Amino acid sequence: MRAKITYFALAAVLVVYFVLVGSRGVLLIREGTVLTVTFGAAVLVLPLIGVWFLWKTTQFARRADQLAAELEAEGGLPVDELKRTPSGRIDRDSADAVFAQRRAETEDTPDDWRCWFRLAVAYHDARDTPRARKAMQRAIALHAGASGRPV
């Protein structure tokens, strides 16, 4: 719950920032000179890219949460069996061992979104965020294909 509150607070701050930057772009365009219109248009591109990125990130998080809820209802969420250091961080060797198990599971059933979801969690635990995101995107796509919903 804390992560969701933080996410929405940061998203709200970003939206305020986008509005402020966008208003500056509009003011520059209203000046009417070639230079200010050019700068104004360039400034307006930044909030548009930011809004698009925020939208895509929110969709990704929402879909991943839906998969987690469905997997939890099935009793298939991965159990946290990782060893931790005295400071509470995940032990790297433990994460690597679970990752190897999840990777083998995914190789055995590459069309099962549940395996890809668990692999994404294993990548995350192994601190490989880019691959965790790609594995979760694969899980989302497979789930959407299985349920007939668009991605």
Buried (B, 14 or more C-beta within 10 A) or exposed (E): EEEEEEEEEEBEEBBEEBEEBBEBBEEBBEEEEEEBBEBBEEBBEBBEEBBEEBEEEEEBBEBBEEBBEBBEEEEEBBEEEBEEEEEEEBEBEBBEBBBEBBBEBBEEEEEBBBBBBBBBBBBBBBEBEEBBBBBBBBBBBBBBEEEEEEE
